[in-house]
């Protein structure tokens, strides 16, 4: 609830360049992704987390203290061979209930391959809590190595 306070203060920033092995303390849930680069193309930080697996594609962060956080930002690229269905978009969500309920912040839908994008999304006031986690989730995809992000 609104009066729950973590025993130890949570970090206020989560920053990862994915150049080393994934840290389960930062990313407790990672599905359908591998570290690497996109078609030999180096991302800004070097290595990227690439979602191209079969089935579930999702990244969930650890809880963060977002009481003073105004936005979230990350690099993003989408690769597709054709025009994907609208339901194949990638959702940015937050939870302030330990992952029990999720709320939509933004939806990323692209009809074609994009350049590398810098995403900067303002956080809604309801996400500015002392224990907020984030999720990037693609509910549907056409299978392995299709609609890569």
Rosetta blueprint (number, residue, H / E / L):
1 X L
2 X L
3 X L
4 X L
5 X L
6 X L
7 X L
8 X L
9 X L
10 X L
11 X L
12 X L
13 X L
14 X L
15 X L
16 X L
17 X L
18 X L
19 X L
20 X L
21 X L
22 X L
23 X L
24 X L
25 X L
26 X L
27 X L
28 X L
29 X E
30 X E
31 X E
32 X L
33 X E
34 X E
35 X E
36 X E
37 X L
38 X E
39 X L
40 X L
41 X E
42 X L
43 X E
44 X L
45 X L
46 X E
47 X L
48 X E
49 X E
50 X E
51 X E
52 X L
53 X L
54 X L
55 X L
56 X L
57 X E
58 X E
59 X E
60 X E
61 X L
62 X L
63 X L
64 X E
65 X L
66 X L
67 X L
68 X L
69 X L
70 X L
71 X E
72 X E
73 X E
74 X E
75 X E
76 X E
77 X L
78 X L
79 X E
80 X L
81 X L
82 X L
83 X L
84 X L
85 X L
86 X H
87 X H
88 X H
89 X L
90 X E
91 X E
92 X E
93 X E
94 X E
95 X E
96 X L
97 X L
98 X L
99 X L
100 X L
101 X L
102 X L
103 X E
104 X E
105 X E
106 X E
107 X E
108 X E
109 X L
110 X L
111 X L
112 X L
113 X L
114 X L
115 X L
116 X L
117 X E
118 X E
119 X E
120 X E
121 X E
122 X E
123 X L
124 X L
125 X H
126 X H
127 X H
128 X L
129 X L
130 X L
131 X L
132 X E
133 X E
134 X E
135 X E
136 X E
137 X E
138 X E
139 X L
140 X L
141 X L
142 X L
143 X L
144 X L
145 X L
146 X L
147 X L
148 X E
149 X L
